[in-house]
Amino acid sequence: MSDIQTTRAARKIVIDPVTRVEGHGKVTIKLNEAGDVEQARFHIVEFRGFERFIQGRMYWEVPVIVQRLCGICPVSHHLCAAKAMDVVAGVDEVTPTADKMRRLMHHGQILQSNAVNVFHLASPDLLLGFDAPVATRNIVGVIEAFPEVGKWAIFIRKFGQQVIEATGGRRIHPRLCIPGGVNQNLSVDHRDSLLKDIDQVIKWCEAALELHKSFVASHRDLYATFASFPSSYMSLVGPDGGMDLYDGTLKAITADGKPIFEGVHADHYRDVIIEEVRSWSYMKFPHIRSLGRDDGWYRVGPLAELNCCAFIGTPIAQTARQEFMTLGAGGLVHATLAYHWARIVNMIHCAEIIRELLHDDDLQGTDLVLTGDRRPEGMALIEAPRGTLLHHYTVDEHDQVTGANLIVSTTNNNEAMNRSVTKVAIDYLTGKEITEALLNHVEVAIRAYDPCLSCATHALGDMPLIVTLEDADGAVIATRVKQ
């Protein structure tokens, strides 16, 4: 619902809630008397607090508990927490069976989660139009106009969920990982069941990419400029510079592709990233330490992954990436709507990885878990569906968690999302009669990042409750603060 609140001096537009995203957020836009946008902000208004109430739990419980942050991307938290607790358990490298079981689950998660965004959340805008009637601008309207998209939406996501279920016992909140390894291998029956469908899934992903490219071809100017700007990017890359969504080291590049840092392991993340809290959102604002708060913001996620990696190690996705990079005319791709193209390339890559892994006999191995000398701290990185995810835990001599810090993908994109909201507000709302269709443009910009707001609502330091009472002219009558 959008509410336009009017005072004598200006207008304040509130989009609350932002729709077709996971979690609760709102946008506020302030316009002056001339109708010019003076301020636009994307607020995260819910608070979860997992970093606090995970404290006191036994460290081996964490991979199962922390995934309750979210029902959309629980697998990413399950795996990242497990990788951090491997370190606590004194295990630097899990067995081949454990590693490949985790990778199989991980790529199934990215496949199904990206399918939700591409088909269910974003396609109504891209295929039906930003200003299509709200009654039809949804997945039902898409299915009526593009029946094949409905098939892809159901069956690609279903396949990804089946991968998660086959590896972790259930499709949501699985139980595969334990510190130092996994608790089961992949049965032959599950392997064969997945193998019979994987080739079709890859073909559907390729067809989805062709449909998206047809949208780009007919909306070139919009695609290049909408909510877009040059930015720095950050993602994991493998030791050879190739895409690795499960493991690797941090790499950050400037808007013209020059390295800011690379080869950074999880236990050195604080050397390169610092977090900031602002009074008007429960989501933190990370930035690159060496560049400072004004210039150090960056973007993560599928767009960053394709910009940061030197290549993709699966053939169909690599060919798709090469075509994608031509959008940058020899440089990086900065178009915000290109997140969707990059997301489909990642879906193809994940499906190809799944096919490779299903032919690997290590998945039926029986060497599942290792142990080592206990350590007091563990940090880990992974590329979640929405981008770089970090988990950091400290554990005491009684095996209880004493501290936790999570920097999730959506948090990394916080500043960029706010800048996209501001750009769209200035480009489309300034001097215009405000309509629902124009306000949807703001939401389209946010959906490009596929934010998971439930995962991202964590605060560092004190976050007091502040209630401000204003009169009709916006003058503050009273303020109350509760710490």
N, C-alpha and C positions, 0 to 999 in steps of 0.2 A: 504494500500500500504506500502511495506517495502522498505526503501532506504538505501543502504550501501554506506557510505561516507568514502573514503580512504585518509589518509595522509601518509607521509613518515614514521612516527613513529608508527602508530597504525591504528585501524579501529574503526569507530563509526557506530553502527547499530541503525537505527531509525525505529520503528514500529509505523506508523502514518497514519490513526487512528487505535486504538485497535478496533477490530470488534466484533459484536454480544454482545455488552454491551450497556446500555443506557447512552447517553451523549458522550462527546468527551475527549479522553485521548490519550497519546502516551507513548511509552517506548523507552528509550535510553540505549544502552549497549555499553560500551567501552572495547575493547580488545587490549592488548599490542602486540608487534611484534611477540611474541611467540604464540599468539592466545589465551592467557588466559584472562578470564573475570576479569577486574579490577573494574568495577562499573556497576550497573544496577539500573535503576530508573523508577518508574511509575509516569508520570507527568499528572496532571489535568490542562488543558490549557484553559478552559473556566471559566468565572466568572459571577455569577448571581446577588448577592447583595441584596437578599430579606431582610436580616437583617437590611439593611439601609433604603430601600424605603418603608418598612412597617411602619416606624416611621411617626407619624402624622395622621394615620388612626384611626378611632373609633374602640374600642376594640371588639365590637360585629361583626365587618366586617372581623376580622382576620381569623376565621375558613374557610371562603369561599375564601378569597384572597390568603392566604399562600399556599393553595394546588396547585396554579398555578406554583409552583416550578417545577412540573413534571406531565407528563401525564401517567406515569407508576405507581407511588405510591401516587396519590393525596389523597386517602382516609386516609392514615396513617397521613398525615399532617393535614387534616381536623379534624380528631379525636383527635390528640395530642394537636392541638391548642385549640380545644373546651374544653378539659380537663383542660388546663391551664387557659382558660377564665372562666371556672366554679369557679375556685379559686378567680379570680378577681371579679366575680359577688357575691362572698360570699357564694357559695354553695359547701359544702364539700362532699355531696353525692347526686347524682341525683336520680330521682324516679326509681322504678324497670322497668317500661316501657322504660324510656330513656336509662337506663343502658343496657338493653337487646337488644334494637334496635341498639345501638352503637356496641355492641358485635357481633350482627348478621352481620352488615355491615363489621366490622373489619375482621371477619373470612372469609367472602366472598372475601375480598380484598387479604388476604394472600393466599387463595386457588388459585385465578386466577393468581396472580403475580408469585407465585412459579411454576405454570404450564407453564408460559412463559419461565422461565429459564430452567426447567427440559426438556421440549419438544422442544421448538423452538431454544434455545441458546446453551444448553449443549449436547443434544442428538446427534447432528452430529459428535461431537468428540468422544463420548463414544461408540456409536453404529457403526459408520463407520470407526473410527480410527483417531488418531491425524494426521497421515500423509496421509489420503485419499486425492484423487485429489480435489483441491479447487472447481472445477466446480460442484462436487457432495456433498461436505461437507457442507450441508445446510439442512434445513427442508424439502425441496422438495426431496432431495436424501434420507432422512430418510423415508419419506412416501412411496417412491418407494420400499425400502428394508424392511420396517416394517409398513405395512398399518395400523395396529392397533394403532400405535403411533400417526398417523395423526388424527385418531378419538379421542383419548384422548386429543391431543393438542387443538383440536377445541372445544370439548364439555365440558371438565372440565373447561377450561377458560370461555367459554360461560356461564356456570352455575354460576361461581363466579361473573361474571359481572351482571347476572340477579339478584343476591342477592343484589348487590350494587344499581342497578336500582330500585328494589322493596322497598328498605329502604330510598334511597336518591333522587329518581326522575330521575336520569340518571346514565349511567355507568361510565362516566368520569366527574370529578369535581362535585360530588353530593352536595346536599344542605339539609342535615338532621339536623346537629347540630347547636344549638344556645347556648350561655352561660347559663348554668343552666339546660340544657336538650336538647330536640329535638322538631321539629316542626310537626311531624306526627307519627302515629303508623303504624303497618303493616296491610294492608287490608286482609280480609279473602281470597279474590280471589288470591292475591299474595302468601299468605301462602300455599294455596292448589296447586297452580301452581308449587311452589318450592318443595313441599312435594312429588309430583309424580315422580320427577327425582332424589332425593337425594340418594336413595339406590343404584341406578345405578352408580352415581358419586363415591360413596365409593368403589364399586367393581372395577371401573376403576383405582382408586388410588391404590388399593391393587395389581392389575395386573401390574401397572407401577413399583411398588416396587419389585415384583418378577422378572421383566425384568432387573431392575437395579442390583439385587442380582446375576443374571446370569452373568452380566458383571464383577462384583467383583470376582466371582468364577473363571473366566477365566483370570483375570489380577491381581492376589493377590499381587505380588511384586510391580507392578506399583502402585496399589491403595494405598499400605502402605507407599510408599516412595516419590511419585511424589509431589513436591512443599511443602513437609511436614516438620514439626518440632514441638517440644513441645511448648506450650504457655499457658499463663493465659487466662481465659474466663470470660465474663460478660454477664448477662441477668437479666430480671425480673423473679421473682418467686412469687408464692402465699404465703399466711401466713403459710401454711402447707408444704411449700417447693415444691409443685407441679407446673407443667407448668401453667402459666397464661400469655397469649400473650397480653391481654388488660390492665391489671392492676397488681399491686403488688409492690414489693420493689427490689432495686438493690442488686445483689449478684455477687461477683467476687471470683474466685478460682485460685489457682496456678496450674501449669502443673501437679502436683501430686494430685490435688483435695482438697488441704487444703484451708480453707476460708481466703481470704484477707480482705473482709468486707461483711456484709450482713445486711438486714433490713434497707437499706438506702432509705429514701423517696426522692421524686423529689426535695424538697426544701433544701436538704442537698447535692446535687450533687457536688457542688463546694468544699465540704470538702474532697471528694475522687477522683475527676477527675480534671485534669488541661489540658489546651490546649496549643499547640505550633505551631508556624508558621515557615516554612522553605522557603528559597528564591526560590526554583525551582518548587513549586507547589501551586496552589490556594486552595488546600485542607489542612485543619488543621491536626495536629498530636496529638490527645489526649493521655494521659497516666495516670496511677494511681499515685496520688500525693505521697503516702507514699513510693512508690518504685522508684520514680525518672524516668527521661526520658529514660535512657538506659535499665532499667529492667521493667518499668511499662506499657509497651505496652501489648495489649490483643486482643482477637478476640471476635466478636459478631456474631449473626445470628443463623441459624438453628443448626449448630454444637455446638455453645455455649449453646443454649437453652437446648439441650439434655444432654450436659455435666453438666450443672448447676442444672437442676431440679432433684428432688428426684424421681419423677414419673410423668406420664401423666394420667389425670383423665378420659380419655375415653378408653374403653377396647381394641379396635383394635390397636390404636396407642400405648398404653402401652405395649402390646405384641410385637409390632414392635420395640419399644425402647429397650426392654430387649434384643432382638436379636442384635440390633445395638450395644449396649454397649459391647457385647462379642468381638467386634473388638479391644477393648482396653485391652483384656486379664487381666481383673481385675482392670484396671485403666481407665483413660479418653481415648477418641478417638481423636487422633491428626491428622489423615490423612486429608489433605486438600480436596482431592476428596470426602471424606465422607460428605462434605457439601451437596452433591447431595442426598445421602441416607437420611440424616437428613431432607432435604427439603421435600422429599416425605412422610416421617413420619409426618411432620407438615401438609402436605396436607390432610392426612388421619384424623389427629386430628381435623383440621378445618372443614372437612366435617361432622365428628361425632358431633361436637359442633353445627353446623348449624342444623343438624337433631334434636338434643335435644331442641334447641331454638324454632324451628318451632312448636313443640308440647306444648310450654309454652303459656298459655292464657294471660300472662302479655304483650305480643306483641300487643294485641288488646286493651290494657288499654288506658284510656283517660287522666291520670294524667301525663303530659308531661314535665313540666318545673317548676323549683323552683327559688326563688329569695332570696337574703340575703343582708348583709351589704357589701358595696363595699370595696375592698382591692386594694392596689397600685401595687401588684406584683402577678404573677402566674407562676408556673412551673409544668410541667407534663412529664410523661414518658409513653412510649408504646413500644411494640415489633412490629416493622414494618416487612415486609417480609424479609428484609435484616438484621434485628437485632434491637438493642436498639436505640430508637429515643427520643430526649429531646427537648422540647420547653420551652423557658423562656422569659417572657414579663414583662415590667414595664409600668404602665399606670398612667397618671396624673389626676388632679382633674377635668379636662375637658373631661375625658373619651378617651383621645387620647394616642396612644402607643408612649412611649418615648424611649424605648429600646427593643431590641430583640436579643436573641442568640439561635441558633439551632445547636445541635450536632446530626448529622444524622448517620444512621447505617453505611454507607459506610465510613464516616469519622473515626468512631471508628475502622474500619478495615484497615486504611491507612498504618500503619507501617507493619502489617501482609502481606498485598498485596505486598508491596515493598520487603519484605523478601522472599516471595514465588517467585517473579520475579527473584530475585537474585539467589536463589537456583536453579531454572530451568535453568537459563542462565549458571551457573557454571557447572551443571550436564550434559547439553545437547549441549552447544555451544562451550565449551572450546576445542580447538584443532581440531575443525570440520570444514568441508566446509559448509558454511552457506546456508541453503535452506529454501524455504517457509515453508515446513513441520516442520522443526526444530523451526522456528520462531513461528509457530502456537502453539508449546508447551508452549511458554511464555504466549500466549493469553489464552490457556486452564487454566493455573493457575489463571489468573485474573477472568475468567468466573466462576470459582468455588465459588467465593465470591458473584457473581451476583451484581456487583457494579452498583449503580445508580449515575452517575457522575454529572448529572444536579442538583440533590439534594445536593450533597456534596461540591459544589464549593462556599465556603464562606471563608472569611478571617477575622482574628482577628488582629486589629492594622493596621499599614500601609503596603500596598502591592504595592510598586512602580512598574512602567513599566520600565524594564531594557533591553536595546538593546545592544548586544555585537557583534562587527565585528571582525572576526578572519581571518588570512591568511590561506593558504593551509597547513601550518605546525601546525596550532592551536594556533599560537601566537596572542594575543589580539592587534588589531590595534587601536580600539576606543571603548569607552563605553558611552552611553547616558542614563540618568535616568530622568524619569518624575514621580513626586509624585502624 
